[in-house]
Amino acid sequence: MTDVIVVGAGPAGASAALTAARAGLEVVLLERGPFPGSKNAYGGVVYGRVLDDVLPGWYDEVPVQRWVTRRSTMVLTDTQALTVDFRSTAWGEAPYNGCTTFRADFDSWLANKAVEAGAQLVTSTVATGLLVENGVVVGVTTDRPDGDLRAKVVIAADGVNSFLAKQLGLLPKTDAAHLTLGVKEVLSLPREVIDERFGVRGDEGVDVEILGCTRGIAGGGFVYTNKDSLSVGVVVSIDGLAKSGIRPEELIADLKAHPAVAPWVQGAEVKEYAAHLIPEGGYDHLPELSAPGFLVTGDAAGLCLAAGIWLEGVNFAIGSGLAAGKAAAGHVQRDEPLTSYKQDLEGSFVLQDHKRLRKAPGLVLSDRVQQQYPGMIADLVEGMFTVTNPTAKPGVLTLLRRSAKKHGVKLRHLAADGLSGGRTFR
Ligand SMILES: Cc1cc2nc3c(=O)[nH]c(=O)nc-3n(C[C@H](O)[C@H](O)[C@H](O)COP(=O)(O)OP(=O)(O)OC[C@H]3O[C@@H](n4cnc5c(N)ncnc54)[C@H](O)[C@@H]3O)c2cc1C
């Protein structure tokens, strides 16, 4: 019998194992892949400040591709592109803001921190179920011969659609309405070509988030710069994708062919393709986070923050994993209830951000935001900047009315959505 079994060596599991091991617990960290990160797909940006306290100076050793110093938000129609582009030199210096990194590198690095703290990492091993006695989780079954393992606490960090949380009835049956599908390609390009095309130098990198590139299916797209490759992808509603009959790779092909994106990816070769689910239900659809002998963390608990302009899963997985490891230590060493885990999360950014942004997924994925507003905004801006001489410039209100009418947007809906956006993101 060990103190803690953590299932999954992604960011949530590695962080949970790290705090539990540092507290002096005997920890087994199970990973189904041959090494941490080998099975993990994501877009590409990690916001590492969550590690400031637990791994001071993390930024000097994290396996970085590029530090994100430019963040662009783009609205596309088939023929137009409106970009709000922000860059900051502060983001290119310690303590930094975000970095692009590959999951095989990042997850291995973080899991190794747990190992250095004393956790035992066991790879190529699948936890196939929970051992439950008298309503208390007492261990896991694995796919190894004689592979049952017993522990005082089991932490499920097994990612979206957690099989283990489902076994306990903490997660409802798979609900496609609260899941999106993310697909991405990694495209190789020489480093100097990326520097030139994106206007960056050295370790500087770019994060571009895109709305209006998914043929009206609720979702969005992204382009991130790595050292000598780009990550290009889309995240779309599963229901919408199924109804449309469109294949996700067609959406990536559209994005790469868009006049605003094509010059960035010209001549690039696809070296990797990946697809993965994202839990996007938000605060209103979070499961119970603990049960006797059991904690659930990271994507397994639906804690990825997908709120339109933010897609932050890794930092939320780390934040919740650290708290899960701490709660497990309190339980084993001082008999504290595992429910302290949720209280801890309520006092941290993990549940505070989710609670504050609880309406964001509904708003951002709404039909108007997805299907009507991109065209309306692009036409409004095109109208503002098109010089109509010899006719005088039309007023902005006239242009707004004109573009709203063209895209079937009622001004009262626009005002209501503006108000609701203001309340959601205040
Ligand atoms: C396309 C896409 C783009 C994204 N972009 C970003 C981004 O740019 N930035 C960001 O912060 N987040 C992003 N996310 C979200 C982010 O990837 C997740 O929120 C994050 O990976 C969650 O971490 P986790 O540790 O909870 O789960 P995971 O990373 O999924 O890790 C779960 C681990 O458990 C292992 N495992 C699963 N089942 C078992 C089992 N039964 N036994 C043993 N091991 C098991 C898996 O192999 C895996 O290593 C993106 C996601 C997708 C799909």
The ligand as a MOL file (V3000), in Angstrom:
LIG
                    3D

  0  0  0     0  0            999 V3000
M  V30 BEGIN CTAB
M  V30 COUNTS 53 58 0 0 0
M  V30 BEGIN ATOM
M  V30 1 C -6.0050 21.4330 -29.7710 0
M  V30 2 C -5.7910 21.8680 -28.3470 0
M  V30 3 C -5.1790 23.0760 -28.1080 0
M  V30 4 C -4.9160 23.4690 -26.7940 0
M  V30 5 N -4.1600 24.5720 -26.6170 0
M  V30 6 C -3.7720 24.9110 -25.3720 0
M  V30 7 C -2.8290 25.9510 -25.1940 0
M  V30 8 O -2.2990 26.5220 -26.1400 0
M  V30 9 N -2.4900 26.2770 -23.9180 0
M  V30 10 C -3.0120 25.6320 -22.8430 0
M  V30 11 O -2.6710 25.9670 -21.7030 0
M  V30 12 N -3.8880 24.6000 -22.9990 0
M  V30 13 C -4.2650 24.2180 -24.2370 0
M  V30 14 N -5.0900 23.1460 -24.4050 0
M  V30 15 C -5.6380 22.4620 -23.2260 0
M  V30 16 C -4.5760 21.5980 -22.5420 0
M  V30 17 O -3.9770 20.7400 -23.4720 0
M  V30 18 C -5.2070 20.7670 -21.4150 0
M  V30 19 O -6.0590 21.5730 -20.6390 0
M  V30 20 C -4.1200 20.1450 -20.5260 0
M  V30 21 O -3.3190 19.2820 -21.2790 0
M  V30 22 C -4.7490 19.3840 -19.3600 0
M  V30 23 O -3.7320 18.7260 -18.6320 0
M  V30 24 P -4.0660 17.4030 -17.8060 0
M  V30 25 O -2.8130 17.0150 -17.1210 0
M  V30 26 O -5.2890 17.6070 -16.9970 0
M  V30 27 O -4.4780 16.3280 -18.8930 0
M  V30 28 P -3.6330 15.7350 -20.1000 0
M  V30 29 O -2.6450 16.7000 -20.5860 0
M  V30 30 O -4.6250 15.1980 -21.0600 0
M  V30 31 O -2.8350 14.5230 -19.4300 0
M  V30 32 C -3.4780 13.3400 -19.0590 0
M  V30 33 C -2.4140 12.2740 -18.9370 0
M  V30 34 O -2.9890 11.0840 -18.4240 0
M  V30 35 C -2.5350 9.9690 -19.1700 0
M  V30 36 N -3.5840 8.9650 -19.0090 0
M  V30 37 C -4.8740 9.0490 -19.4270 0
M  V30 38 N -5.5670 7.9660 -19.0480 0
M  V30 39 C -4.6960 7.1800 -18.3740 0
M  V30 40 C -4.8300 5.9210 -17.7330 0
M  V30 41 N -5.9920 5.2890 -17.6880 0
M  V30 42 N -3.7280 5.3810 -17.1540 0
M  V30 43 C -2.5260 6.0290 -17.1810 0
M  V30 44 N -2.3580 7.2400 -17.7760 0
M  V30 45 C -3.4290 7.7970 -18.3570 0
M  V30 46 C -2.3630 10.5220 -20.5650 0
M  V30 47 O -1.5070 9.7260 -21.3660 0
M  V30 48 C -1.7990 11.9050 -20.2790 0
M  V30 49 O -0.4000 11.8840 -20.1380 0
M  V30 50 C -5.3620 22.6970 -25.7000 0
M  V30 51 C -6.0070 21.4840 -25.9450 0
M  V30 52 C -6.2030 21.0600 -27.2460 0
M  V30 53 C -6.8420 19.7300 -27.4680 0
M  V30 END ATOM
M  V30 BEGIN BOND
M  V30 1 1 1 2
M  V30 2 1 2 3
M  V30 3 2 2 52
M  V30 4 2 3 4
M  V30 5 1 4 5
M  V30 6 1 4 50
M  V30 7 2 5 6
M  V30 8 1 6 7
M  V30 9 1 6 13
M  V30 10 2 7 8
M  V30 11 1 7 9
M  V30 12 1 9 10
M  V30 13 2 10 11
M  V30 14 1 10 12
M  V30 15 2 12 13
M  V30 16 1 13 14
M  V30 17 1 14 15
M  V30 18 1 14 50
M  V30 19 1 15 16
M  V30 20 1 16 17
M  V30 21 1 16 18
M  V30 22 1 18 19
M  V30 23 1 18 20
M  V30 24 1 20 21
M  V30 25 1 20 22
M  V30 26 1 22 23
M  V30 27 1 23 24
M  V30 28 2 24 25
M  V30 29 1 24 26
M  V30 30 1 24 27
M  V30 31 1 27 28
M  V30 32 2 28 29
M  V30 33 1 28 30
M  V30 34 1 28 31
M  V30 35 1 31 32
M  V30 36 1 32 33
M  V30 37 1 33 34
M  V30 38 1 33 48
M  V30 39 1 34 35
M  V30 40 1 35 36
M  V30 41 1 35 46
M  V30 42 1 36 37
M  V30 43 1 36 45
M  V30 44 2 37 38
M  V30 45 1 38 39
M  V30 46 1 39 40
M  V30 47 2 39 45
M  V30 48 1 40 41
M  V30 49 2 40 42
M  V30 50 1 42 43
M  V30 51 2 43 44
M  V30 52 1 44 45
M  V30 53 1 46 47
M  V30 54 1 46 48
M  V30 55 1 48 49
M  V30 56 2 50 51
M  V30 57 1 51 52
M  V30 58 1 52 53
M  V30 END BOND
M  V30 END CTAB
M  END
